[in-house]
């Protein structure tokens, strides 16, 4: 795939889609990405566009659903055999060497109208920050367990466009690759099948002096898989969030003394959340409030993840997906 050089100050842009064992969803997403890229070029917001699909399945199972182009946008397909989302994201950076801007979108998401143009317009309006993060809205089945939605785990806060942020996720993220390359920051592949590589990446990027801003108008929809619409999965996710938070802080801190302080605070803060969450959960039973029951248990599990992180234990958030695929 050849990308044309930017026309003056007009950037070229590539959309990167990490994927693993979701060919049906990928086939649904790719034509929409092509349409968004074509519209962006027609609107004069980009000089050229392209798509990069990076498959973490060593058998290349997604190859058959990836076409050479979508809406005239050339598409490159690459297989990353090293397991783990950090390696996939780094491969996306490598495959995007000819581009100025890169937009990440997950293979289980679908873009709403204005998704990509809003990201680029925000980048232009707010003095070309290193990263622009948009919103991800979770979509549930009509018969989803009300407990899962009541837990608030899938609710993401909104912010005013242009608000500076200190951490970002890659589900809906635009990167200025000129600034990323100059910083030397990449995704930490030692995390492997663990979570938090995007958190660590963005926080490390921020520490180099890079700016990151929010774009409230850019929205993608995350259709939550049926197997994730369960209490067990939600609680594992809450545990993972707590564990990742501590793990990232430890990785960012070079001082042994300050790392010890982080561990002690994680143990104390985690224990406090377990107690507070347990109390709220009990209150929920007493007053018959599903919201209190769900959010209390979620808080307690987050606290447990923090305690585990303080003790040096890491949770492999993506191990189950790879294990299930290997067994299939």
N, C-alpha and C positions, 0 to 999 in steps of 0.2 A: 504494500500500500504506500503510495507516494502522496505526501501532503504538500500543497503549494505553499510557497513562502508567503508570509503575511504581507498584505498590501498596505505599505506605510505603517500607520499605527493600528491597523485593523488586525486583530489576532486570528490565528487559525485555532481550531478546537477539536478535541477528540473526546468521545464518551467511552469510558472504560467500564466493562461489565464483568466483574468476577463471577464465576459460576461453578456449581458443583451439583451434578445429578438432578438438574431441574430443566431438562430440555423443553418440556411443554411450556413452562413459564417463559423461558428464554425466547422461544419462537413467538410468543405473544408480545414480548417487550421490544424486540429488535425493530420491527417495522415502525413502531411508535417513536423510537429514538431517531430513526432515519427521518421521519417527518419533522421532528423538532429541530434537527440539525439543518434540514433544507430550509425551514422557515427562518432560522437564525441567519443563514446566508442571504436569503431573499430580503430580509429586513435591514441588511447592511451592518449587522453586528459582528459578523465573522467573515473572513476572507475564504475559508475553506473548512470542511469538516470531515470527520472520519469516525469509525467505531473500532474498538479493540475488545475482543472477547477473550478472557483468560480462563481456561478450564483447569480446575484442580483435580480432575479425574484423569489419571494416567492413561486410561483406555481411549480418551478423546470422545466420550459419549455425546458431547454437544456438537461435534463437527457436522453431523448430518443436517442440523437445523440452521446452521449459519450460512447465509448466502453471501456472494461476493460484494453486494452493495444493497443499500436500502435508500430509496428516494434519491438515488444518485450518489449517496455517501459511501465511499469505499470501506470495506470491512476486513479487518485482519483477525484471524483466529490463531491462538497460541495455547499450547498445553504446558502447564507448569507442574512438573512431577514432584517437586518438593511439597510435602503436605503442609497445609496451614494457610490461613488467609493472609498473614504478613508476606509470605513468599509470593502469593498471587498478586497482591497490591504492588509489590516491588517490580514484578514482571510487567505489570501494567505501566509503571513509570518508564521502564526500559523500552517497551513497545511504543511509547508515545514520544520518543526522542525528537521527532520532527515537528512537534506541536508546542504552542505557547500556553494554551489552556487545556486542562483536563477536567472533565466532570465524571465523578464516580456515581453509579447507580447500581443497586443490588439486583440480582436476577429474580427476586421475588417481589419486586416493586413495579409499579406502573406510573408514568408521569401524568400529571394533570396539565391542562392547557397553561402555557406560559412558564412551564417548569424551567426550561433551559434559558430562554430569553431573559427571565427575571434574574437568574444567577449572573449572567453576563452584564446586564444593565446595572446591577448592583455593584459589580466589580468596577465598571467604568465610572459610575457616579461617585463612589466612595474612594477615589484615588487609588484604584488597583491594589487592593490588599492581597496578601499571599493566599488567602483562602476565603471562600464565601460558602456558608452552610445554609441549606434550606430545610424545610419541614418534612417530616415523614408522618403520615397519618395511617394508623392501623385500622384495617377493615375486618370485621368479624362476621361469621355466619349468623343468621337470624336466631338459630337455636343454641348459640354459644352459652356456656355456663355463666350466669350473671355474676358469680363470685369472681371470675377472672377479670371481667370489666370493672367490677367494683374495687378491685385491688389497686387500680390506677397505674399498674405496671406499664401499660402501653400508652399512657397519656403523656404527651410531650408538650412542654410549655411553649407559648408563642412569645416573640419579642418584636420590638419595632425594627423595621429594616434599617440596617446601618449600625445597629448596636454592636459594639466590639465584644467578642467572646474570647475566652481563654482555653476552650477545649472544643473539639469538633469530632463528629462521627462521619464515616464515609458513605452512609446510605444515600445522602443527597449532598454532595460536596464538590465545589469548584476549586481547583488549584491553579495558581499562576506558576507554571513549571519553571519559568526563568528564575523566580525567587526560590522555589524549592531546590532547584539544582545548585544555586549559589549558596544555599544554607548547608548543603551536604546531608540533610536529614532524610532518612529512609525509614521504612517500617522494620521494626526489630524482629528478625526471623527466629530468634531464640525463644520467642513466645510460643511458636509452633501452633498447636491446636488450642491454646489458651485464648482468653478474650482480652480486649483492651489494647490491641496494637494500634488502632486508630486514635484512641485516647492518648497513648504515649507519643505517637507521631505528632499529633497536633500540639500537645503541650511542649514537646521538645522544639518544634518549629517556632512556637510562641517565644520560647526562651532565647531564640537567636535574634529577637527584635522584630519578627514578622508580625503583621497585623492580620487578624481574622475577624470577619463581620458576619452578621446574621441577615438572611433574606427571607422575610415572612411570606412573600408572594410566590416563592418557588415551593411547590408541593409535589411529593410523590406519595402514592398509596401502597402500603404494605398489607397485602392480603394475608392475614395470619393463617398459617397452615392448621388443619384440624388437630393434628397431634400436639400443637402448641396452645390450643385453646383449652388447656386443662390446668387444674390447680397445681398438680405436681410440677409441670413445666414452669409455671409462673413462679413458684417458690424456688426452683433451681435457678431461674433467671435472677431473682432477687438476691440469692446467695452469691451468684456470680458477680453481680454489680458491686456488692460489698467487698468481695475478694479482689476484684480488679482494681478498685479504687486504692486499696492499700498497696497492691503490687506495683502499680504505676508510680505511686509516690516513692516507694523504695528504690525503684529503678532510676528515678530522676535525681536521687540524693546521693552524692558521692561521699559525704562525711559519715564515718561509722557512728559517731556520737548522735548525729541527727537522725540516722537510720534507726538507732535504738529508741530515740524519742518517738519516732513514727510508729514503731512496733508497740510501744507502751500505750500510746494514744489509741491505737487500733484495738488493743485488748480492752482498754477501759471504755472507749466509745462503743465498741461492739457489744460488750457485756451490758452496757447501759441500754442499748437498743433492744437487746434480747428481753430485758426486764420490762422496758416500756412497751414493746410490741406485745409481749405476753399479757400485760395488764390491759392493753386496749382490746386485744382479742377476747379476753375474758369479759370485759365490759360489753363487747358486742353481743356476746351470748346473753348477758343479763338484760340488756335493753332491746334485744332482738334486732340488732343492726348488722346487716351483712357487710356494709361498708366498713364498720369498725372491726369486725371479725377478720375480713380480708386484709385490710391495711395494717392491722396489728400483726398478723402472721407474716405479712410481707416484710415489715420492719424488723421483726425478730430474725427472720432468715437472712436479711441483709446484715444484721449485726453478727450473726454466726459466720458469715463469709468474711467479715472484717476481722473477727477473732482468728479465724484460720489463716488469713493473710498476715496477721501480726505474728503468728507462730511459724511463718515461713512456708505455708502450704498453698499451692496454686491449684486452681480449678480449671480443668481442661474443658472449656465451654463447647468446643466443636468436636470433641472426641467421639461423642455418640453418633453424630451424623456420618463421620468417616467409618466408624465401626459397622454401622448399619449397612452402609454401601458396600463394604468389603464382604459382608455376610450374604448380601443379596446375590 
